[in-house]
Amino acid sequence: MLSSLLQPESLVRSVSDDLRVQALSDTRASEVLPLIPAILISRFRDRTLQEICMMSGITLDDLSQSWAYQEIFGLSEARGEARGEAKVTLRLLARRCGPLSAATTDRIQALPLEQLEALAEALLDFTAPADLDAWLASHG
């Protein structure tokens, strides 16, 4: 299936389109979709990301979500760090402010790393759940 991406460059678009259509009805095919950008980035090292997107019919957003793109640009490490920071911050907030609502938890997990770090520092001064609400309102 993925070996079809090794066809001549002129066929890359139709092969990529076929794989995406096939993925809609075949769960096995949908599991290989994230590999398409990795193969294309590796195969066309001399091309820009925009050129790869144009030739394959995938969007830059799709490409940036691939593990290959994230590894190349170091994004997977930053996301992992943010998840770890969110986990620790949520545990500390639960001890300081009591149980958090699902909405508050989701909101905190969505914060960028810099804001998570700021919240982790600010929570040391919190004395009540209202302090968290005020912080989120001012940093929202």
Backbone torsions as a table, in degrees:
resi	resn	phi	psi	omega
1	MET	NA	-58.2	-179.9
2	LEU	-71.5	-23.3	178.6
3	SER	-62.1	-21.5	178.2
4	SER	-65.2	-19.0	176.5
5	LEU	-72.6	-7.1	178.2
6	LEU	-92.7	4.8	175.3
7	GLN	-63.8	169.0	177.7
8	PRO	-53.6	149.9	-177.0
9	GLU	-51.1	-36.3	-178.1
10	SER	-63.3	-18.8	-179.2
11	LEU	-100.3	-4.7	-175.7
12	VAL	-58.1	-42.8	-178.3
13	ARG	-61.8	-48.4	-177.2
14	SER	-68.0	-37.0	178.3
15	VAL	-65.4	-44.5	179.0
16	SER	-61.9	-44.4	177.4
17	ASP	-60.9	-44.7	179.7
18	ASP	-60.7	-42.1	179.6
19	LEU	-63.9	-40.9	179.4
20	ARG	-67.6	-39.0	177.4
21	VAL	-65.5	-44.4	179.5
22	GLN	-61.4	-34.9	-178.4
23	ALA	-66.0	-23.5	179.4
24	LEU	-66.1	-29.0	-177.0
25	SER	-114.1	-7.4	-175.5
26	ASP	-127.9	113.2	-177.6
27	THR	-62.9	-32.3	176.4
28	ARG	-62.7	-41.4	179.1
29	ALA	-66.6	-37.0	-179.6
30	SER	-66.2	-25.7	178.2
31	GLU	-71.7	-22.8	-178.7
32	VAL	-93.1	-9.8	-178.8
33	LEU	-54.4	-42.9	179.4
34	PRO	-63.4	-16.0	-180.0
35	LEU	-81.2	-20.1	-178.2
36	ILE	-56.4	-52.2	179.4
37	PRO	-59.7	-38.3	-179.6
38	ALA	-61.7	-43.2	-179.9
39	ILE	-66.0	-44.2	-177.7
40	LEU	-68.0	-39.2	178.1
41	ILE	-63.4	-41.7	-179.9
42	SER	-68.7	-42.6	-176.6
43	ARG	-70.1	-39.1	-175.5
44	PHE	-111.3	60.4	-177.3
45	ARG	-63.4	-22.8	-177.3
46	ASP	-89.7	4.1	-177.3
47	ARG	-106.8	153.1	174.9
48	THR	-76.7	162.9	178.1
49	LEU	-61.5	-38.0	178.4
50	GLN	-62.6	-41.1	178.6
51	GLU	-64.6	-41.5	178.0
52	ILE	-62.5	-42.4	178.0
53	CYS	-62.1	-45.4	-179.4
54	MET	-63.4	-43.0	-176.7
55	MET	-70.8	-27.6	-174.8
56	SER	-103.2	-13.9	-179.2
57	GLY	80.3	11.3	175.6
58	ILE	-96.6	155.4	-178.8
59	THR	-86.5	160.6	176.9
60	LEU	-63.0	-33.5	176.9
61	ASP	-63.7	-44.8	176.7
62	ASP	-59.3	-43.8	-179.0
63	LEU	-63.1	-42.7	-177.1
64	SER	-70.3	-16.5	176.8
65	GLN	-85.3	-10.3	-178.0
66	SER	-74.1	150.8	179.6
67	TRP	-63.8	-31.9	-179.0
68	ALA	-63.1	-48.0	179.5
69	TYR	-61.1	-45.9	-177.4
70	GLN	-65.5	-36.7	177.0
71	GLU	-67.7	-43.9	-178.9
72	ILE	-60.0	-42.1	-175.5
73	PHE	-98.6	8.8	175.5
74	GLY	70.1	20.6	-175.9
75	LEU	-79.4	-29.9	-177.5
76	SER	-65.4	-36.0	178.5
77	GLU	-66.4	-42.0	179.3
78	ALA	-65.0	-39.6	178.7
79	ARG	-65.3	-40.8	178.0
80	GLY	-63.6	-40.0	178.2
81	GLU	-64.4	-41.5	179.6
82	ALA	-65.1	-39.8	177.9
83	ARG	-62.6	-41.9	178.5
84	GLY	-64.5	-43.0	178.4
85	GLU	-62.5	-42.1	179.8
86	ALA	-64.0	-41.1	-178.5
87	LYS	-61.8	-47.9	179.8
88	VAL	-65.7	-44.5	-179.4
89	THR	-61.1	-42.3	179.0
90	LEU	-63.5	-40.0	177.7
91	ARG	-63.9	-42.8	179.2
92	LEU	-66.5	-40.0	178.0
93	LEU	-64.1	-39.2	179.1
94	ALA	-63.3	-37.0	177.7
95	ARG	-71.1	-36.6	-175.9
96	ARG	-82.9	-38.4	-171.3
97	CYS	-113.6	-5.6	-176.2
98	GLY	90.5	-178.7	-177.9
99	PRO	-57.2	138.4	-179.7
100	LEU	-99.8	147.5	176.7
101	SER	-70.5	160.8	177.9
102	ALA	-61.2	-38.0	-179.7
103	ALA	-64.3	-42.0	179.1
104	THR	-66.7	-42.3	178.3
105	THR	-60.4	-46.4	178.5
106	ASP	-60.0	-41.7	-178.8
107	ARG	-63.4	-41.5	-179.9
108	ILE	-69.0	-41.5	179.2
109	GLN	-64.4	-23.4	-179.8
110	ALA	-85.0	-8.9	-178.6
111	LEU	-67.2	143.6	173.6
112	PRO	-67.1	159.7	-175.3
113	LEU	-52.8	-43.3	-178.1
114	GLU	-60.8	-41.0	179.4
115	GLN	-72.7	-34.4	175.7
116	LEU	-61.2	-41.9	178.6
117	GLU	-64.2	-40.5	178.2
118	ALA	-64.7	-41.2	178.4
119	LEU	-64.9	-42.3	179.7
120	ALA	-59.5	-36.3	177.7
121	GLU	-75.6	-42.4	-178.1
122	ALA	-65.3	-33.7	-175.8
123	LEU	-62.9	-18.7	177.0
124	LEU	-64.0	-23.1	179.5
125	ASP	-97.3	-4.9	-178.6
126	PHE	-69.4	139.5	176.6
127	THR	-120.1	-11.5	-178.2
128	ALA	-154.7	160.9	177.4
129	PRO	-56.2	-28.7	179.1
130	ALA	-62.0	-28.8	178.2
131	ASP	-64.7	-39.7	177.2
132	LEU	-65.1	-45.5	178.9
133	ASP	-58.2	-43.1	180.0
134	ALA	-65.1	-41.6	179.9
135	TRP	-63.8	-46.1	179.8
136	LEU	-63.0	-38.2	179.3
137	ALA	-65.7	-36.8	-178.6
138	SER	-83.0	-13.3	-179.8
139	HIS	-118.5	16.4	-173.1
140	GLY	-81.1	NA	NA
